[in-house]
Amino acid sequence: MYKIGMISLGCPKNQVDAERMLAALDRNEFEIADCYDGVDAVIVNTCGFIDDAKREAIENILDMAQLKEDGTVKKIIVTGCLAQRHQQEIFSEIPEVDAVIGIGANADIADIVRRVIEGESVYEMPDNSLLPLVGERLLTTPEYWSYLKIADGCSNRCTYCAIPSIRGDFRSVEFETLIDEAKALADAGTKELILIAQDTTNYGMDLYGKLRLPELLDALCEIDGIEWIRLLYCYPDKITDELLETMARQPKIVHYIDLPLQHADDKILKAMNRRGDNAFLRETIGRIRTAMPDAVIRTTFIIGFPGEGEEEFETLAEFVNEIEFDRLGCFSYSPQEGTPAFDFEDQVDEETKLRRGEIIMGDQLEIVNLKNHEKIGNTYRVLVEDYDGYSDSYSGRTYMDAPDIDGKIVFTTNKSYNNGDFTYVEVIGMNDYDLIGKDVS
């Protein structure tokens, strides 16, 4: 039996692709290794969205190349977005790589791995629309939470983004298929279901001619075993009143919305080809908070987009301080070849991007500290995720925190819990982005 290792990088959407490849390998009697020592092949499932992600992918490939030279790894296979986007460059610049395959070849991963192990050098780039959107998964998340990828690709055509050229147009998964997959995840122990897509709120438009996310949420809430449902990657122009009414009505849907806004200045938003202006974004956030006063809104911003002068940045900084987001991340604009913004004039230098990013995140830390201070004395339902024997304390997440993205709550108790249990914790303190509490269940 051949032994295979996997490194999956980037976003949760890529992680689901990796889980489907792992399931296909397992089904074809490959042994899935939890380390790289002595593997017959290692698959590096890459991200290629921004320069930092590319560097991380290349560093991992080079690390595997060193292990191959040392005899620890026999073959290297590169998949995912970087492979889809840069194709022959990987082969030519990293000769230790034995196969480069596009996302459309994921369904054939078992056959490709076998061919590579038997000595073939493989380069396959079928149409990206052949990427499997359904099928068995070998979960890489803890059994009590998992992702449900409801669509792939994107049709929004933001000027900075290479996703449409990498993954193609937006493609929804059929409604009934998602319900079946969610039921299977619940049967396997999933308690928290996290919906993902490049544009989650656009679900159904391509297949059914209308937005069906609210209907999908209602159906998912009927599944026994699912206790929390969380939404990531929502677009502000599709936050409909129907969606907000559904979220407010259904107790299983946590009042958490990941709403990547990217900027708040009208000129920059237009240059990005984002729908809506500053006033519209404010109105959307107001509707969210009216429908769900306890809503947690997470967003991301791009710093230093071409044309962002001091005036445009000041508009963004004012917006951040006035809106007071619960969760916020920002990253420097990274010019991507093949996108319209790559050739835009008035590019911003890296030092300025870094300075502006530090200002935004400094302001946000103050906002989070104030918000966390206001939570002291409140009690929240907590999903237990870890135990620290040294401090004799547990840690977990409230509805306000998505896994691998946001903070946590550390709490003491005289009870014993397993990962995946729910309890109630009173907040008694804070530590920057994290909360400190005591069990009161």
PyMOL commands that set and color helices and strands:
alter all, ss='L'
color gray80, all
select helices_A, chain A and resi 12-27+51-70+81-86+88-93+103-117+128-130+163-167+175-187+200-202+205-208+213-220+236-238+241-249+266-271+278-291+310-323+340-343+350-375
alter helices_A, ss='H'
color red, helices_A
select strands_A, chain A and resi 3-8+31-32+41-46+76-80+99-101+122-124+145-149+151-152+171-172+192-196+228-231+253-258+296-303+327-332+379-388+393-397+409-412+422-431+434-439
alter strands_A, ss='S'
color yellow, strands_A
deselect
rebuild
show_as cartoon
